[in-house]
Amino acid sequence: MVNVNVVLAIALVFIGCCTNVVTLEVMIKHDRGAGNLITFAQFLLIAVEGVITTSRFFTKKSVIPLQYYALMVVMFFSVSVINNYALNFNISMPLHMVFRASSLVANMILGILILKKTYTTSKYVSILLITIGISVCTIMSGKSMQSQSDDDSGSNNFTTWLIGIAMLVFALVVSALMGIYQERLYKQYGKQPREAMLWTHLMPLPGFYLLYSNIVHQAQVFSQSEPVNVLNTDFQVPYLWLMLLANALTQYVCISGVFYLTTTLPSLTVTLVVTLRKFISLIFSIFFFRNPFTVYHWIGTACVFGGTLLFADVLPLGPRAKPDPKKTQ
């Protein structure tokens, strides 16, 4: 029987996350350095909502002891800040999305190394496809960046791009580690998606003080954007502030759906849902925002998402095994 809550959560992931990416790209097109302000706004909104509805102004005791959230908080804060800030290092939105869609690779490798998991041949083939795909996209983007390196400025751009790639790789690995740590916590204390969402967004807020000067500067840039009328009234708000509000709200919708799915579906199935959502976001980015995307990028993208579907057995490597009637009796 279809679980209505799961279907609703998946719908929230696709609608919320895709809209979130669109608003993110709008802001990045205006100012590539806005990553820290965007991340802070997302964390603040989700934390405030959690304090009110989940902890009921800290009157409800946490099921999982707060000290066990500490490591998860550090990892989640690092991944969130680094992923958004990487856009300031000449990383295009399509490459950013394709790169993050390769999370199955890190998930599987760490599963083998840490959890001693074993996988079928089709799983290894799928991971090889994803690795090839992300390598093709990265190499082609690197060549495009190198072609701009005829002078000192171009050389600096390529170096900056390499730093951005390193940031994405680091975030990918830490994100996979966080998933493993989260699974272990849930096995011990039960799945607590709302509680985890609250503390992973509330506890890191003091950490944004380290980014205070950058956030204030970006807030000033946003305040200088073109004012627009709100709901056909005479009340005007800078355009980028409206985009920031929409981004924070859709991030809440997106992450609520993802956190719920992590409590009801296996982690790799959740990864599949999120990866397919990223593919739709990628299509939006390429065609709506007219981001450059060569034939080689499309080949790499096909490998990444084809490998993901293969991993989830949506595209079987060979004929599906027929059930043994003796075992079903």
C-alpha positions in Angstrom: 0.0 0.0 0.0 1.3 3.5 -0.9 2.4 5.5 2.1 0.8 8.9 1.5 3.3 10.6 3.9 6.2 9.3 1.9 4.7 10.4 -1.4 4.1 13.9 0.1 7.6 14.1 1.4 9.0 13.1 -2.0 6.8 15.8 -3.6 8.2 18.4 -1.1 11.7 17.3 -2.0 11.2 17.8 -5.7 9.2 21.1 -5.5 11.0 22.6 -2.6 14.5 21.7 -3.6 14.1 22.6 -7.3 12.6 26.0 -6.5 15.4 26.5 -4.0 18.1 25.9 -6.6 16.4 28.4 -8.9 16.4 31.1 -6.3 20.0 30.3 -5.4 21.1 30.7 -9.0 19.3 34.0 -9.3 21.2 35.3 -6.3 24.5 33.8 -7.5 24.1 35.4 -10.9 23.9 38.8 -9.1 26.7 38.1 -6.6 28.8 34.9 -6.5 30.0 35.8 -3.0 26.6 35.5 -1.4 27.0 31.9 -0.2 27.6 32.6 3.5 24.6 35.0 3.8 22.4 32.5 2.1 23.5 29.6 4.3 23.0 31.8 7.5 19.5 32.7 6.4 18.6 29.1 5.8 20.0 28.0 9.2 18.3 30.8 11.0 14.8 30.2 9.6 14.9 26.5 10.2 16.3 26.9 13.7 13.6 29.4 14.7 10.9 27.2 13.3 12.3 24.2 15.2 12.5 26.0 18.5 8.8 26.9 18.2 7.4 23.7 16.9 9.8 20.9 17.9 11.4 21.9 21.2 8.4 24.1 22.2 10.8 26.8 23.4 13.1 24.2 24.9 10.5 22.7 27.1 10.6 19.3 25.3 13.6 17.1 26.2 15.7 15.9 23.4 15.5 12.1 22.7 19.1 11.9 21.5 21.5 13.4 24.0 22.8 16.8 22.8 26.4 15.8 23.1 25.9 13.2 20.4 24.7 15.9 18.0 27.9 17.8 18.4 29.9 15.8 15.7 26.9 15.8 13.3 26.5 19.6 13.8 30.2 20.2 12.9 29.9 18.1 9.8 26.6 19.5 8.7 27.7 23.1 9.2 31.0 22.5 7.3 29.2 20.8 4.4 26.5 23.5 4.1 28.9 26.4 4.3 31.5 24.9 2.0 29.0 23.8 -0.7 27.5 27.2 -0.9 30.8 29.1 -0.7 32.4 26.9 -3.4 30.2 28.8 -5.9 32.5 31.8 -5.2 35.4 29.8 -6.7 34.4 29.9 -10.3 32.3 26.7 -10.0 29.3 26.8 -12.4 25.9 25.8 -11.1 25.6 22.8 -13.5 29.0 21.4 -12.5 28.1 22.1 -8.8 24.9 20.0 -9.2 26.5 17.2 -11.2 29.4 17.0 -8.7 27.0 16.8 -5.7 24.9 14.2 -7.5 27.9 11.8 -7.3 27.4 11.3 -3.5 26.7 7.6 -4.1 30.4 7.2 -4.8 31.5 8.5 -1.4 28.6 6.7 0.3 29.6 3.4 -1.2 33.4 3.8 -0.6 33.0 4.8 3.0 30.4 2.0 3.5 33.1 -0.5 2.3 35.9 1.0 4.4 34.0 1.8 7.6 30.9 -0.5 7.7 32.6 -3.4 5.8 29.7 -3.6 3.4 29.8 -5.7 0.3 28.0 -4.9 -3.0 26.9 -6.8 -6.1 28.7 -6.4 -9.5 26.0 -4.1 -10.8 26.7 -1.7 -7.9 30.4 -1.5 -8.7 29.6 -0.9 -12.4 27.2 1.9 -11.4 29.8 3.5 -9.2 32.3 3.3 -12.1 29.8 5.0 -14.4 29.2 7.8 -11.9 33.0 8.2 -11.4 33.5 8.4 -15.2 30.7 10.9 -15.5 31.8 13.3 -12.8 35.4 13.0 -14.1 34.3 13.9 -17.7 32.3 16.9 -16.5 35.1 18.1 -14.2 37.8 17.7 -16.9 35.7 19.5 -19.6 35.0 22.4 -17.1 38.7 22.5 -16.3 39.6 22.8 -20.0 37.1 25.6 -20.4 38.7 27.3 -17.4 42.2 26.7 -18.7 41.3 28.2 -22.1 40.8 31.5 -20.2 44.3 31.2 -18.7 46.2 33.1 -21.4 47.2 35.8 -18.9 47.8 36.2 -15.2 44.1 36.8 -14.5 43.1 33.6 -16.3 45.7 31.6 -14.5 44.3 32.9 -11.2 40.8 31.9 -12.3 41.9 28.3 -13.0 43.7 28.1 -9.6 40.6 29.5 -7.9 38.5 26.8 -9.8 40.8 24.0 -8.5 40.3 25.2 -5.0 36.5 25.1 -5.6 36.7 21.5 -6.8 38.7 20.6 -3.7 36.1 22.1 -1.6 33.3 20.1 -3.3 35.3 16.9 -2.9 35.8 17.6 0.8 32.1 18.4 1.3 31.2 15.2 -0.5 33.3 13.0 1.8 32.1 14.7 5.0 28.5 14.4 3.9 28.9 10.7 3.4 30.5 10.4 6.9 27.6 12.4 8.4 25.1 9.9 6.8 26.9 7.0 8.4 27.1 8.7 11.8 23.4 9.6 11.6 22.4 6.0 10.8 24.3 4.8 13.9 22.6 7.4 16.1 19.1 6.4 14.7 19.8 2.7 15.4 20.6 3.5 19.0 18.0 6.1 19.8 15.4 5.7 17.0 14.8 8.0 14.1 14.2 11.6 15.2 14.1 13.7 12.0 12.5 16.9 13.4 14.8 16.9 16.4 17.9 16.3 14.2 16.8 19.1 11.9 16.4 21.5 14.8 19.8 20.9 16.5 21.8 20.7 13.3 20.6 24.1 12.4 20.4 25.8 15.8 23.7 24.7 17.4 25.9 25.9 14.5 24.5 29.5 14.6 27.3 30.8 16.8 29.7 29.5 14.2 28.5 32.1 11.7 30.2 34.8 13.8 33.4 33.7 12.2 31.9 34.8 8.9 30.4 38.0 10.4 32.2 40.5 8.2 31.5 38.7 5.0 27.8 38.3 5.9 27.4 42.0 6.7 29.1 42.9 3.4 26.8 40.7 1.4 23.7 42.1 3.3 24.8 45.6 2.2 25.1 44.3 -1.4 21.6 42.8 -1.2 20.1 46.0 0.2 21.4 47.9 -2.8 19.6 45.7 -5.3 16.7 47.0 -7.3 13.5 47.5 -5.2 10.3 45.7 -6.2 6.7 46.1 -5.1 5.4 43.4 -2.8 2.0 41.9 -3.8 1.1 44.8 -6.0 1.3 47.3 -3.1 3.4 50.4 -2.7 5.6 48.6 -0.2 9.0 48.0 -1.8 11.7 45.5 -0.8 15.1 45.0 -2.5 14.8 42.2 -5.1 17.7 40.1 -3.7 16.1 40.1 -0.2 12.9 38.7 -1.6 15.0 36.0 -3.3 16.8 35.2 -0.1 13.4 34.8 1.8 12.1 32.5 -1.0 15.4 30.6 -0.9 15.2 30.1 2.9 11.6 29.0 2.8 12.1 26.5 0.0 15.2 25.2 1.8 13.0 24.5 4.8 10.4 22.7 2.6 13.2 20.8 0.9 15.1 19.7 4.0 11.9 18.8 5.8 11.1 16.3 3.1 14.6 14.9 3.0 14.8 14.5 6.8 11.4 12.7 6.8 12.5 10.3 4.0 15.7 9.4 6.0 13.4 8.0 8.7 11.2 6.0 6.5 13.4 4.8 3.6 16.9 3.2 3.3 19.7 5.8 2.9 20.5 4.7 -0.7 16.9 5.1 -1.7 16.9 8.6 -0.2 20.1 9.3 -2.2 18.3 8.1 -5.4 15.4 10.5 -4.8 17.7 13.4 -4.1 19.9 12.6 -7.1 16.9 12.5 -9.5 15.8 15.9 -8.0 19.2 17.2 -8.8 18.9 16.1 -12.4 15.7 18.1 -12.8 17.4 21.1 -11.2 20.3 20.6 -13.6 17.9 20.8 -16.6 16.4 24.0 -15.2 19.9 25.5 -14.8 21.0 24.7 -18.3 18.0 25.8 -20.2 16.4 28.4 -18.0 19.6 30.2 -17.1 21.4 29.2 -20.3 24.5 27.9 -18.6 27.2 26.5 -21.0 27.0 22.8 -21.3 28.9 20.9 -24.0 28.2 17.5 -25.6 30.9 16.0 -23.3 29.1 17.5 -20.2 25.9 15.7 -21.4 27.8 12.4 -21.7 29.2 12.8 -18.2 25.8 13.7 -16.9 24.2 10.7 -18.5 26.9 8.5 -16.9 26.2 10.0 -13.4 22.5 9.7 -13.5 22.5 6.4 -15.4 24.8 5.0 -12.8 22.5 6.2 -10.1 19.5 4.4 -11.6 21.6 1.3 -12.1 22.7 1.4 -8.5 19.0 1.5 -7.4 18.2 -1.4 -9.7 15.8 0.9 -11.7 18.0 0.0 -14.7 19.1 -3.7 -14.1 22.5 -4.7 -15.5 21.1 -8.0 -16.6 17.9 -10.0 -16.6 16.1 -9.9 -13.3 16.3 -13.1 -11.4 13.1 -15.1 -11.4 11.9 -16.1 -7.9 12.5 -19.7 -6.9 9.0 -21.3 -6.5 10.4 -23.7 -3.9 11.5 -20.8 -1.7 8.2 -19.1 -1.9 6.2 -22.1 -0.8 
